[in-house]
Amino acid sequence: MSALVDALQKGQVTGDCALAAVLDGPEAGSRMLLRGGRPVWQTHSSGVLQRSLSRLQECTATGFLELDGMRVFVERFGAVPQIVVCGGGHVAVSVVRLAKLLGLPVLAMEDRTEYAQDLRDAGADTVLCLPFAQALEQVPGGAETYFVVVTRAHAFDVACLEQKPAAYVGMMGSRGRAALVRRQLLEAGADAARVEAVQAPIGLAIGAKTAEEIALSILAQIVEVKNARPQTEGFAPALLAAMEQAAQNGQPAVLATIIARHGSTPREVGSKMLLLPDGTTVGSVGGGIMEYRTRQAAAEMLAGHTASMQTVTFSADGKNEDAAVAACGGSMELLLEIIPEGGSIE
């Protein structure tokens, strides 16, 4: 457990993390922690996760994957979105200003010195004053990168759209210009699915006319895409401290994580509770009868009466002893696991 805690502590706050757990099949209980798409901790039996690393790296939201016929829960947390603005005109400057008001980090690029300075004055965190193709080589891309292509000519659009994987790519221009750029990208051998995914014309259709209104439509669309791809809160500092203390004391501990929910439940997917042998807990999966039954299941695990990793489903349908919370009308599936000592950090 200490190896996993150490890996989480190093990357929890600033890293883009994904924690994958195999839920069934011969490798049930295998886990892998990725930070920035790179494995930093894994159990020794994580063969299916190692073989499916590219699938895990492409996962942009918390949820389930099926790998080699096995169900895998992937939890994403700690990711920080980055806006990449290509271009330096009035709309680009307005996008930078609004993105900073929203607390989003911005990297901007422009090949003309005076326009690059406008982007700096607008508050961009980083400005690359280089030819677009050259500037793009310095942009890492990734699951939390949002490209806003607002250049002055379609030739520059093409260069900027030949980018790395991203959560969002939008291009400003008429439908005719967008069709021309798409055709040129396809003729150059670009992936058809990625070309089709480009938002062009860019932004939500709000009838925007001014540069500021266009920027508003763009950022609204980015926020819509960003918030539709769920992340969780990850591992709270108090939970990590309790996991570390348990490891130091040699205590077994059960970590309960909500991996799915339906209807009305008090806590979201990713909510966690650590249960120790003396009955103490850190965190919560919602309270009430569902949390009580989670404690019961964890106690059975710690006593060695049930498997060290299992999934359980609790519902509040009013048809059994859960009737006390039937008003909620919800259900949730939890992953319960005795945190293993094994695993290694790369």
Secondary structure, DSSP 8 states (H G I E B T S, - for coil): -HHHHHHHHHHTTTS-EEEEEE-SSTTTT-EEEEETTEEEEE-TT-HHHHHTHHHHHH--SSEEEEETTEEEEEEEE----EEEEE--SHHHHHHHHHHHHTT--EEEE-SSHHHHHHHHHHT-SEEE-S-HHHHHTT---EEEEEEEE--SSHHHHHHHHS---EEEEEE-S-HHHHHHHHHHHHHTT--HHHHHHSBSS-S--S---SHHHHHHHHHHHHHHHHHTS--B----HHHHHHHHHHHHHT---EEEEEEEEESB-SS-TT-EEEE-TTS-EEE-S--HHHHHHHHHHHHHHHTTSS-SEEEEEEE--SSSGGGGGTTTB-EEEEEEEE--S--EE-
